[in-house]
């Protein structure tokens, strides 16, 4: 507990409550399919730590099992959880859907060995897919929808004291009639009231940027822009930020007390308010701590802040990721990016002028591209001249408006663990998957190994930039060959791909979390039983498990398949899509 911190505010207005009965384990699942896995560098699970801090303040016995950092398989992760007495397991994962299959697997294993265990699941994917989670995986008892700090605290208090948790907002559960959800919880207006449980980790075990002790933080939540492909735009409801001075003091304390060297911003848009961001930069400079800052922002904010970019540099900003996405103005307009190609170029130029590295993201799959389009993409990226690039694939999450625009395109990747933006999900007519992959790998090599990039890597006068470029080059080389081997020897693309609509079901864009949830007359609950529960990720998960897991897991998944089939029959549904 940071009692000596003058800027520290407890997680809620109430004082810590001692002698809680429930023992809580936060479980960070292993992310098995992320192509950019860095074996030597791991970042702390910010979401779980953010939930854990308020629970610690409430007097609950809380511990973290970071299966992702430890590289644990399902059996090992379950053993680590059950190695100490536990009453509640809470799981969540970064990103949108790629780790969901792993969560279901862990939940089934845990419940089989510990039937009285309560399992709580939160994050972006279960927020939107709560009906399917509850209906098709009876090992999961509760889903926390939206921001988890307040909702999880209230749920744990109710379970601990025998209170009526059905009256809480922001949760989903099952009843005899099927999945039930309460009204959405109000967003957290004052982010400074909720602290991160940093004491739950050993900071020496987490690093980034080539071995620098690192943490993930949020200065802000949400984004005011309407990019139609964003998997999280509705989750945070609206943009808010921390108190700039308190936030800077917290980062300084992490450096002084725990030796943290690098700060990785998880924000969608930390620079959303020029006034707030400027106040943070000035406060951090005043703290006089040697921190390295990396994050993501929009090109427009960099252009807006041209006159204060020197403060970015003084505060420790070494790289910003810019979501370039596409060089085509028509594509940028179609995806509602809210930026222009000229603005993207200018942002890269300004960052370089002030000694800050730029990383440009390029997304494949927004359009039904041809070979010539990949050539143009390569040429435009070279012309933009970013220091680093990251190529991604458009991933159609059902709750995004982008999904509506691609429902008739074909799905070639059946394993939802690979719906992680690093694998091609949607077919590109006219360009087979192997050639799309070849183009992407060519672009990565051609841009990163161009003479300018090599010069900045090996002859950079700025030692911090030189380290960053060399580290990224070394990591990129490792990932490049990993991706190549995976594509050549582990590819499982569908031979007869179904349309996205047939494979994943109808759009859920109308259910973005920002939408108001109606209440039943006389109560705070809403029961939702769709007429037809689509055969989506849970059915796919069942089939994937049967193929990829070992013999010891077969009985678990077979019993789960029976439960899924039974739930579907009770809802008057047909069999799952053959996938």
C-alpha positions as CSV (number, residue, x, y, z in Angstrom):
1,X,0.0,0.0,0.0
2,X,1.5,3.3,-1.0
3,X,0.6,5.1,2.2
4,X,3.5,7.5,1.9
5,X,2.3,8.8,-1.5
6,X,0.6,12.2,-1.0
7,X,-1.2,11.8,-4.3
8,X,-2.6,8.3,-3.5
9,X,-6.4,8.1,-3.3
10,X,-8.0,4.8,-2.1
11,X,-10.0,2.8,-4.6
12,X,-13.3,4.0,-3.3
13,X,-14.7,6.4,-0.7
14,X,-14.9,3.6,1.9
15,X,-11.9,2.5,4.0
16,X,-10.4,-0.9,3.5
17,X,-12.5,-3.7,4.9
18,X,-10.6,-6.4,6.8
19,X,-11.2,-10.1,7.2
20,X,-12.9,-10.9,3.9
21,X,-13.6,-14.6,3.5
22,X,-13.3,-15.1,-0.2
23,X,-9.9,-15.9,-1.7
24,X,-9.5,-14.6,-5.2
25,X,-7.1,-15.7,-7.9
26,X,-6.6,-13.5,-10.9
27,X,-5.6,-15.7,-13.9
28,X,-4.0,-14.3,-17.0
29,X,-4.4,-16.9,-19.7
30,X,-1.6,-17.8,-22.1
31,X,-1.9,-16.1,-25.4
32,X,-1.1,-19.0,-27.7
33,X,-1.7,-17.5,-31.1
34,X,-0.2,-14.0,-31.1
35,X,2.4,-14.0,-33.9
36,X,4.4,-11.2,-32.3
37,X,5.1,-13.2,-29.1
38,X,8.4,-12.1,-27.6
39,X,9.8,-14.9,-25.6
40,X,12.1,-12.7,-23.5
41,X,9.8,-9.7,-22.8
42,X,6.5,-9.7,-21.0
43,X,4.3,-6.9,-19.8
44,X,2.0,-7.0,-16.7
45,X,-1.7,-7.7,-17.2
46,X,-3.0,-4.3,-16.5
47,X,-6.7,-5.2,-16.7
48,X,-6.5,-7.9,-14.0
49,X,-4.2,-5.7,-11.8
50,X,-6.8,-2.8,-12.1
51,X,-9.5,-5.1,-10.8
52,X,-7.2,-6.5,-8.1
53,X,-6.2,-3.2,-6.5
54,X,-9.7,-2.4,-5.3
55,X,-10.2,-6.0,-4.0
56,X,-7.0,-5.8,-2.0
57,X,-8.2,-2.5,-0.5
58,X,-11.4,-4.2,0.4
59,X,-9.5,-6.9,2.5
60,X,-9.8,-9.8,0.1
61,X,-6.9,-12.2,-0.2
62,X,-5.8,-11.7,-3.8
63,X,-3.1,-13.3,-5.9
64,X,-2.1,-13.4,-9.5
65,X,-1.2,-16.4,-11.7
66,X,0.3,-15.0,-14.9
67,X,0.2,-18.1,-17.1
68,X,1.1,-15.9,-20.1
69,X,4.4,-14.7,-18.6
70,X,5.3,-18.1,-17.3
71,X,4.4,-19.9,-20.5
72,X,2.1,-22.3,-18.8
73,X,0.0,-24.8,-20.7
74,X,-3.6,-25.4,-19.6
75,X,-2.7,-28.2,-17.1
76,X,0.1,-26.2,-15.6
77,X,-2.1,-23.1,-15.3
78,X,-4.8,-25.0,-13.5
79,X,-2.3,-26.6,-11.1
80,X,-0.9,-23.1,-10.3
81,X,-4.3,-21.8,-9.5
82,X,-5.3,-24.7,-7.3
83,X,-1.9,-24.9,-5.6
84,X,-3.3,-22.6,-2.9
85,X,-6.8,-22.4,-1.5
86,X,-9.1,-20.4,-3.7
87,X,-12.8,-19.5,-3.9
88,X,-13.1,-17.3,-6.9
89,X,-11.1,-17.2,-10.2
90,X,-11.2,-14.1,-12.3
91,X,-10.1,-14.3,-15.9
92,X,-9.7,-11.6,-18.6
93,X,-7.4,-11.0,-21.5
94,X,-6.1,-8.1,-23.5
95,X,-7.2,-7.7,-27.1
96,X,-10.6,-8.8,-28.3
97,X,-11.2,-12.5,-28.9
98,X,-8.1,-14.4,-29.6
99,X,-7.6,-15.7,-26.0
100,X,-11.3,-16.6,-25.5
101,X,-10.9,-20.2,-26.5
102,X,-8.1,-20.6,-23.9
103,X,-10.4,-19.0,-21.2
104,X,-13.1,-21.5,-21.9
105,X,-10.6,-24.4,-21.7
106,X,-9.3,-23.2,-18.4
107,X,-12.7,-22.7,-17.0
108,X,-13.8,-26.2,-17.9
109,X,-10.7,-27.7,-16.4
110,X,-10.9,-25.7,-13.2
111,X,-14.6,-26.5,-12.7
112,X,-14.1,-30.2,-13.2
113,X,-11.4,-30.3,-10.4
114,X,-13.1,-27.8,-8.1
115,X,-16.9,-27.8,-8.7
116,X,-17.6,-25.2,-6.0
117,X,-15.2,-22.7,-7.5
118,X,-16.8,-19.5,-8.8
119,X,-15.4,-18.3,-12.2
120,X,-15.8,-14.7,-13.3
121,X,-14.9,-13.6,-16.8
122,X,-14.5,-10.0,-18.0
123,X,-13.1,-8.1,-21.0
124,X,-14.2,-6.9,-24.4
125,X,-15.2,-10.2,-25.9
126,X,-17.5,-11.4,-23.0
127,X,-18.9,-7.9,-22.7
128,X,-20.5,-8.3,-26.1
129,X,-20.8,-12.1,-26.3
130,X,-22.2,-12.6,-22.8
131,X,-25.3,-14.6,-24.0
132,X,-23.1,-17.1,-25.7
133,X,-20.6,-17.3,-22.9
134,X,-23.3,-18.0,-20.3
135,X,-25.4,-20.3,-22.5
136,X,-22.6,-22.5,-23.9
137,X,-20.1,-22.7,-21.1
138,X,-21.6,-23.6,-17.8
139,X,-18.2,-23.5,-16.1
140,X,-18.4,-19.7,-16.2
141,X,-20.6,-18.3,-13.5
142,X,-20.5,-14.6,-14.0
143,X,-19.6,-12.2,-16.8
144,X,-18.5,-8.7,-15.9
145,X,-19.6,-6.3,-18.7
146,X,-17.6,-3.2,-19.4
147,X,-15.2,-1.6,-16.9
148,X,-14.5,-4.0,-14.2
149,X,-13.2,-2.1,-11.1
150,X,-16.5,-1.1,-9.5
151,X,-18.6,-4.0,-10.8
152,X,-16.1,-6.6,-9.6
153,X,-15.8,-5.0,-6.2
154,X,-19.6,-4.9,-5.7
155,X,-20.0,-8.5,-6.9
156,X,-17.3,-9.8,-4.6
157,X,-18.8,-7.9,-1.6
158,X,-22.2,-9.4,-2.3
159,X,-20.9,-12.9,-2.7
160,X,-18.7,-12.5,0.4
161,X,-21.6,-11.3,2.6
162,X,-24.5,-13.2,1.1
163,X,-25.9,-10.0,-0.4
164,X,-28.3,-9.9,-3.4
165,X,-25.9,-9.8,-6.3
166,X,-28.8,-9.9,-8.8
167,X,-29.5,-6.3,-8.1
168,X,-26.0,-5.2,-9.3
169,X,-25.5,-3.5,-12.6
170,X,-22.9,-4.6,-15.2
171,X,-23.1,-8.4,-14.8
172,X,-24.5,-11.4,-16.6
173,X,-25.3,-14.9,-15.2
174,X,-27.5,-17.9,-16.0
175,X,-30.9,-18.9,-14.7
176,X,-33.2,-21.7,-15.5
177,X,-34.7,-19.7,-18.3
178,X,-31.3,-18.9,-19.8
179,X,-28.7,-16.1,-19.8
180,X,-29.6,-13.0,-17.9
181,X,-27.9,-9.6,-17.8
182,X,-28.5,-6.6,-15.6
183,X,-28.5,-3.0,-16.9
184,X,-25.2,-1.6,-17.9
185,X,-23.0,-0.2,-15.1
186,X,-22.2,3.5,-15.2
187,X,-18.8,4.4,-16.4
188,X,-16.1,5.4,-14.0
189,X,-16.1,9.2,-13.9
190,X,-13.1,9.7,-11.7
191,X,-10.3,7.3,-12.8
192,X,-8.1,8.4,-9.9
193,X,-10.4,6.7,-7.4
194,X,-9.3,3.3,-8.7
195,X,-5.7,2.2,-8.2
196,X,-3.8,-0.5,-9.9
197,X,-2.7,-3.4,-7.7
198,X,1.0,-3.2,-8.5
199,X,1.9,-5.1,-5.3
200,X,0.4,-8.3,-6.9
201,X,3.5,-8.6,-9.2
202,X,7.2,-8.8,-8.9
203,X,8.3,-6.0,-11.2
204,X,11.6,-7.7,-11.9
205,X,9.7,-10.3,-13.8
206,X,8.3,-7.9,-16.4
207,X,10.3,-6.2,-19.2
208,X,10.0,-4.7,-22.6
209,X,12.0,-2.8,-25.2
210,X,14.9,-5.3,-24.9
211,X,15.0,-5.9,-21.2
212,X,13.9,-2.6,-19.7
213,X,11.8,-3.1,-16.6
214,X,8.3,-2.1,-17.8
215,X,4.7,-1.6,-16.9
216,X,1.5,-0.9,-18.9
217,X,-0.6,2.1,-17.8
218,X,-3.6,4.1,-18.9
219,X,-3.6,7.8,-18.7
220,X,-7.0,7.9,-20.4
221,X,-9.9,5.5,-21.5
222,X,-11.9,5.6,-24.6
223,X,-11.7,7.5,-27.9
224,X,-13.9,10.2,-29.4
225,X,-13.4,8.9,-33.0
226,X,-15.6,6.4,-34.8
227,X,-13.2,4.1,-36.7
228,X,-15.6,1.4,-37.8
229,X,-13.2,-1.6,-37.3
230,X,-12.1,-0.8,-33.8
231,X,-12.9,-3.7,-31.4
232,X,-13.0,-1.5,-28.3
233,X,-14.6,1.8,-29.3
234,X,-17.9,1.1,-27.5
235,X,-16.4,-0.7,-24.5
236,X,-15.1,2.5,-22.8
237,X,-18.2,4.5,-23.7
238,X,-16.4,7.9,-23.8
239,X,-13.0,9.5,-23.5
240,X,-11.8,10.3,-19.9
241,X,-8.4,11.0,-18.4
242,X,-6.5,10.7,-15.1
243,X,-5.4,13.7,-13.2
244,X,-2.1,14.7,-15.0
245,X,-0.2,15.6,-11.8
246,X,-1.2,12.5,-9.9
247,X,-0.5,10.3,-12.9
248,X,3.0,11.7,-13.3
249,X,3.6,11.2,-9.6
250,X,2.5,7.5,-9.9
251,X,4.9,6.9,-12.8
252,X,7.7,8.5,-10.8
253,X,7.0,6.4,-7.8
254,X,7.1,3.2,-9.9
255,X,10.5,4.2,-11.1
256,X,11.9,5.2,-7.6
257,X,10.4,2.3,-5.7
258,X,10.3,-0.5,-8.2
259,X,13.0,0.4,-10.7
260,X,10.5,0.8,-13.6
261,X,12.3,2.1,-16.7
262,X,9.7,1.9,-19.5
263,X,6.1,3.0,-19.6
264,X,3.9,1.5,-22.2
265,X,0.6,3.4,-22.7
266,X,-2.4,1.1,-23.3
267,X,-4.6,4.1,-24.1
268,X,-6.4,4.3,-27.4
269,X,-5.6,8.0,-27.4
270,X,-3.5,9.4,-24.5
271,X,-3.1,12.7,-26.3
272,X,-6.9,13.2,-26.8
273,X,-6.8,16.5,-24.8
274,X,-3.9,18.8,-25.6
275,X,-4.5,20.6,-22.3
276,X,-4.4,17.4,-20.2
277,X,-1.5,15.9,-22.1
278,X,0.6,19.0,-21.8
279,X,-0.1,19.2,-18.1
280,X,1.1,15.6,-17.8
281,X,4.2,16.2,-19.8
282,X,5.1,19.2,-17.7
283,X,4.4,17.3,-14.4
284,X,6.5,14.3,-15.5
285,X,9.4,16.6,-16.5
286,X,9.2,18.2,-13.1
287,X,9.5,14.7,-11.5
288,X,13.0,14.4,-13.1
289,X,12.9,10.6,-13.6
290,X,14.6,8.9,-16.5
291,X,11.6,7.1,-18.0
292,X,11.1,5.9,-21.5
293,X,7.5,6.3,-22.9
294,X,5.9,4.4,-25.8
295,X,2.3,4.4,-26.9
296,X,-0.1,5.0,-29.7
297,X,-1.8,8.2,-31.0
298,X,-3.3,9.8,-34.1
299,X,-1.4,11.6,-36.7
300,X,-3.7,14.6,-36.2
301,X,-2.7,15.0,-32.6
302,X,1.0,15.0,-33.5
303,X,0.3,17.7,-36.1
304,X,-1.7,19.6,-33.6
305,X,1.1,19.5,-31.0
306,X,3.9,20.5,-33.4
307,X,4.8,23.4,-31.0
308,X,5.2,21.2,-27.9
309,X,6.8,18.1,-29.4
310,X,10.0,19.1,-27.7
311,X,8.2,18.5,-24.4
312,X,7.3,15.0,-25.6
313,X,11.0,14.3,-26.1
314,X,12.0,15.9,-22.7
315,X,9.4,13.8,-20.9
316,X,10.9,10.6,-22.4
317,X,8.6,9.8,-25.3
318,X,10.8,7.7,-27.7
319,X,8.1,6.2,-30.0
320,X,4.5,6.7,-31.0
321,X,2.6,4.2,-33.1
322,X,0.5,5.9,-35.7
323,X,-2.5,4.1,-37.2
324,X,-1.8,4.8,-40.9
325,X,-3.9,1.8,-41.9
326,X,-4.1,2.7,-45.6
327,X,-2.7,5.1,-48.2
328,X,-6.0,5.3,-50.0
329,X,-8.2,8.2,-49.1
330,X,-11.3,6.2,-50.2
331,X,-10.4,3.4,-47.7
332,X,-9.7,5.9,-44.9
333,X,-13.1,7.4,-45.5
334,X,-14.8,4.0,-45.7
335,X,-13.4,2.9,-42.3
336,X,-14.2,6.3,-40.8
337,X,-10.6,6.9,-39.8
338,X,-10.9,10.6,-39.7
339,X,-7.5,11.4,-41.0
340,X,-5.8,12.0,-44.4
341,X,-2.7,10.6,-46.1
342,X,-1.0,14.1,-46.0
343,X,-1.6,14.4,-42.3
344,X,0.0,10.9,-41.8
345,X,3.1,12.0,-43.7
346,X,3.4,15.2,-41.8
347,X,3.1,13.5,-38.4
348,X,6.0,11.1,-39.3
349,X,8.1,14.1,-40.4
350,X,7.4,16.1,-37.2
351,X,8.3,13.1,-35.0
352,X,11.6,12.6,-36.7
353,X,12.3,16.3,-36.5
354,X,12.0,16.1,-32.7
355,X,14.0,12.9,-32.3
356,X,10.9,10.6,-31.7
357,X,10.6,7.3,-33.6
358,X,7.4,6.6,-35.6
359,X,5.8,3.3,-36.2
360,X,3.3,3.1,-39.0
361,X,0.6,0.4,-39.0
362,X,-0.6,-1.0,-42.3
363,X,-3.8,-3.1,-42.4
364,X,-4.5,-5.7,-45.0
365,X,-8.0,-6.7,-45.8
366,X,-10.1,-3.6,-45.6
367,X,-10.6,-3.8,-49.3
368,X,-10.6,-6.8,-51.7
369,X,-7.1,-6.1,-52.7
370,X,-5.2,-7.2,-55.8
371,X,-1.5,-7.8,-56.4
372,X,-1.1,-4.2,-57.7
373,X,-2.5,-2.8,-54.4
374,X,0.2,-4.5,-52.4
375,X,2.8,-2.9,-54.7
376,X,1.3,0.5,-54.2
377,X,1.2,-0.1,-50.4
378,X,4.9,-0.8,-50.4
379,X,5.7,2.2,-52.5
380,X,3.6,4.5,-50.3
381,X,5.1,3.2,-47.1
382,X,8.6,3.9,-48.4
383,X,7.5,7.4,-49.3
384,X,6.0,7.9,-45.9
385,X,9.4,6.9,-44.5
386,X,8.4,5.7,-41.0
387,X,11.2,4.4,-38.7
388,X,9.3,1.1,-38.1
389,X,6.2,-0.6,-39.5
390,X,3.7,-3.1,-38.3
391,X,1.5,-5.0,-40.8
392,X,-1.9,-6.2,-39.5
393,X,-4.9,-8.0,-41.0
394,X,-8.5,-6.7,-40.8
395,X,-10.3,-8.7,-38.2
396,X,-14.1,-8.7,-38.3
397,X,-15.5,-8.5,-34.8
398,X,-19.3,-8.9,-34.7
399,X,-19.9,-5.9,-32.6
400,X,-18.2,-3.4,-35.0
401,X,-19.8,-1.6,-37.9
402,X,-17.0,-3.0,-40.1
403,X,-18.5,-6.4,-39.7
404,X,-21.6,-5.3,-41.5
405,X,-19.6,-4.3,-44.6
406,X,-17.9,-7.7,-45.0
407,X,-20.5,-10.3,-44.1
408,X,-20.4,-11.8,-47.6
409,X,-16.7,-12.2,-47.7
410,X,-15.3,-15.7,-47.0
411,X,-13.7,-16.9,-43.8
412,X,-10.5,-18.9,-44.3
413,X,-9.2,-19.0,-40.7
414,X,-11.4,-21.2,-38.5
415,X,-9.3,-21.0,-35.3
416,X,-10.5,-17.9,-33.4
417,X,-7.2,-18.0,-31.4
418,X,-5.7,-16.6,-34.6
419,X,-8.2,-13.7,-34.9
420,X,-5.5,-11.6,-33.4
421,X,-4.8,-9.1,-36.2
422,X,-1.6,-11.1,-37.1
423,X,-3.3,-13.8,-39.2
424,X,-5.5,-13.5,-42.4
425,X,-9.1,-14.2,-41.5
426,X,-11.0,-13.0,-44.6
427,X,-10.3,-14.3,-48.1
428,X,-9.0,-11.9,-50.7
429,X,-10.7,-12.8,-54.1
430,X,-8.1,-12.9,-56.8
431,X,-5.1,-13.2,-54.5
432,X,-4.7,-16.6,-52.8
433,X,-3.8,-16.7,-49.1
434,X,-0.2,-17.8,-49.8
435,X,0.4,-14.8,-52.0
436,X,-1.2,-12.4,-49.6
437,X,1.2,-13.7,-47.0
438,X,4.1,-13.4,-49.3
439,X,3.3,-9.8,-50.1
440,X,3.0,-8.9,-46.4
441,X,6.3,-10.5,-45.6
442,X,7.9,-8.8,-48.6
443,X,6.6,-5.4,-47.5
444,X,7.9,-5.9,-44.0
445,X,11.4,-6.8,-45.3
446,X,11.5,-4.2,-48.0
447,X,10.5,-1.3,-45.7
448,X,12.5,-2.3,-42.7
449,X,15.7,-3.1,-44.6
450,X,15.7,-0.1,-46.9
451,X,19.0,1.9,-46.7
452,X,17.5,4.7,-44.6
453,X,16.1,2.3,-42.0
454,X,19.4,0.4,-41.8
455,X,21.3,3.7,-41.4
456,X,19.1,4.8,-38.6
457,X,19.5,1.4,-37.0
458,X,23.3,1.1,-37.1
459,X,24.6,4.6,-37.3
460,X,22.1,6.6,-35.1
461,X,23.8,9.2,-32.9
462,X,21.0,8.9,-30.3
463,X,21.9,5.9,-28.2
464,X,18.2,5.4,-27.1
465,X,17.0,5.5,-30.7
466,X,19.8,3.2,-31.8
467,X,18.8,0.7,-29.1
468,X,15.2,0.9,-30.0
469,X,15.9,0.3,-33.7
470,X,18.2,-2.6,-33.1
471,X,15.9,-4.2,-30.7
472,X,12.9,-3.9,-33.0
473,X,15.0,-5.3,-35.9
474,X,16.1,-8.3,-33.9
475,X,12.6,-8.9,-32.7
476,X,11.2,-8.5,-36.2
477,X,13.6,-11.0,-37.6
478,X,12.6,-13.5,-35.0
479,X,8.9,-12.9,-35.6
480,X,9.3,-13.0,-39.3
481,X,10.7,-16.5,-39.4
482,X,8.2,-17.6,-36.8
483,X,5.4,-16.5,-38.9
484,X,6.9,-18.1,-42.0
485,X,7.3,-21.5,-40.3
486,X,3.7,-21.3,-38.9
487,X,2.3,-20.5,-42.3
488,X,4.2,-23.3,-44.1
489,X,3.7,-26.1,-41.5
490,X,0.7,-25.2,-39.3
491,X,-1.7,-23.5,-41.8
492,X,-5.3,-24.8,-41.5
493,X,-7.2,-22.6,-43.9
494,X,-10.7,-23.8,-44.8
495,X,-10.8,-25.5,-48.2
496,X,-14.4,-24.4,-48.8
497,X,-14.7,-21.2,-46.8
498,X,-18.2,-20.1,-45.7
499,X,-19.3,-16.5,-45.8
500,X,-18.6,-14.5,-42.6
501,X,-22.4,-14.2,-42.0
502,X,-22.8,-18.0,-42.2
503,X,-19.7,-18.7,-40.1
504,X,-20.0,-16.2,-37.3
505,X,-23.7,-15.1,-37.4
506,X,-25.5,-11.8,-37.7
507,X,-24.0,-8.4,-36.8
508,X,-23.9,-7.3,-33.2
509,X,-23.1,-3.7,-34.0
510,X,-26.4,-2.6,-32.4
511,X,-25.1,-4.0,-29.1
512,X,-22.1,-1.8,-28.7
513,X,-21.7,-1.2,-25.0
514,X,-22.3,2.5,-25.3
515,X,-25.9,1.7,-26.3
516,X,-28.5,2.1,-23.5
517,X,-29.7,-1.2,-22.1
518,X,-33.5,-1.2,-21.5
519,X,-34.8,-2.4,-18.1
520,X,-37.7,-4.6,-17.4
521,X,-40.7,-3.0,-15.7
522,X,-40.3,-3.3,-11.9
523,X,-36.8,-4.5,-11.9
524,X,-33.2,-3.9,-12.8
525,X,-32.6,-7.0,-14.9
526,X,-32.9,-7.8,-18.5
527,X,-33.3,-11.4,-19.7
528,X,-32.2,-11.9,-23.2
529,X,-32.8,-15.2,-25.0
530,X,-32.2,-14.8,-28.7
531,X,-34.4,-16.7,-31.0
532,X,-31.4,-18.3,-32.6
533,X,-28.1,-18.4,-30.9
534,X,-25.6,-18.4,-33.7
535,X,-22.9,-21.1,-33.9
536,X,-20.0,-18.8,-33.4
537,X,-16.8,-18.8,-31.4
538,X,-17.9,-21.2,-28.7
539,X,-18.8,-23.9,-31.1
540,X,-15.6,-23.3,-33.0
541,X,-13.7,-23.5,-29.7
542,X,-15.1,-26.9,-29.0
543,X,-13.9,-28.2,-32.3
544,X,-10.5,-26.7,-32.1
545,X,-9.9,-28.1,-28.6
546,X,-10.7,-31.6,-29.8
547,X,-8.0,-31.2,-32.5
548,X,-5.3,-29.4,-30.6
549,X,-5.4,-30.6,-27.0
550,X,-3.9,-33.8,-25.6
551,X,-5.8,-37.0,-24.7
552,X,-6.1,-35.9,-21.1
553,X,-8.3,-33.1,-22.2
554,X,-10.6,-35.0,-24.5
555,X,-13.1,-36.1,-21.9
556,X,-13.5,-32.5,-20.7
557,X,-14.3,-31.2,-24.2
558,X,-16.6,-34.1,-25.0
559,X,-18.7,-33.4,-21.9
560,X,-18.7,-29.7,-22.9
561,X,-19.9,-30.6,-26.4
562,X,-22.8,-32.4,-24.8
563,X,-23.7,-29.4,-22.7
564,X,-23.5,-27.1,-25.7
565,X,-25.7,-29.3,-27.7
566,X,-28.2,-29.5,-24.9
567,X,-28.3,-25.7,-24.4
568,X,-28.9,-25.3,-28.1
569,X,-31.8,-27.7,-28.1
570,X,-33.3,-26.0,-25.1
571,X,-33.2,-22.7,-27.1
572,X,-34.8,-24.4,-30.2
573,X,-31.7,-24.2,-32.3
574,X,-30.2,-26.4,-34.9
575,X,-26.8,-28.0,-34.9
576,X,-23.7,-25.9,-35.0
577,X,-22.2,-24.8,-38.3
578,X,-19.8,-27.5,-39.5
579,X,-16.9,-24.9,-39.7
